[in-house]
Amino acid sequence: MGIWLELGVFLLVFVFAIHQFHDLKKEKRKREAARQQASGPPQ
């Protein structure tokens, strides 16, 4: 039974890590778009 508990905890940590990476990528994209807009259109 103990292994199922450890497996559950590991799974929770894994899902949380995936969620964090997703947020990180979203923030990076938002920052890139803001920087593009701030520099203006390329000439």
C-alpha positions as CSV (number, residue, x, y, z in Angstrom):
1,M,0.0,0.0,0.0
2,G,2.9,2.4,0.7
3,I,4.0,2.3,-2.9
4,W,0.7,3.6,-4.1
5,L,0.9,6.6,-1.7
6,E,4.4,7.4,-3.0
7,L,3.3,7.0,-6.6
8,G,0.3,9.3,-5.9
9,V,2.6,12.0,-4.5
10,F,5.0,11.6,-7.4
11,L,2.1,12.0,-9.8
12,L,0.9,15.1,-8.1
13,V,4.4,16.7,-8.2
14,F,4.7,15.7,-11.9
15,V,1.3,17.3,-12.8
16,F,2.3,20.5,-10.9
17,A,5.6,20.7,-12.8
18,I,3.8,20.4,-16.1
19,H,1.4,23.1,-15.0
20,Q,4.3,25.4,-14.0
21,F,6.0,24.9,-17.4
22,H,2.8,25.7,-19.2
23,D,2.5,29.0,-17.3
24,L,6.1,29.8,-17.9
25,K,5.7,29.4,-21.6
26,K,2.6,31.6,-21.6
27,E,4.3,34.4,-19.7
28,K,7.3,34.2,-22.1
29,R,5.0,34.6,-25.1
30,K,3.2,37.5,-23.5
31,R,6.6,39.2,-22.7
32,E,7.8,38.7,-26.3
33,A,4.6,40.2,-27.7
34,A,4.9,43.2,-25.4
35,R,8.5,43.8,-26.4
36,Q,7.5,43.5,-30.1
37,Q,4.8,46.1,-29.6
38,A,7.1,48.4,-27.7
39,S,9.8,48.4,-30.4
40,G,7.2,49.2,-33.0
41,P,6.8,47.7,-36.4
42,P,10.0,46.8,-38.2
43,Q,11.0,49.3,-40.9
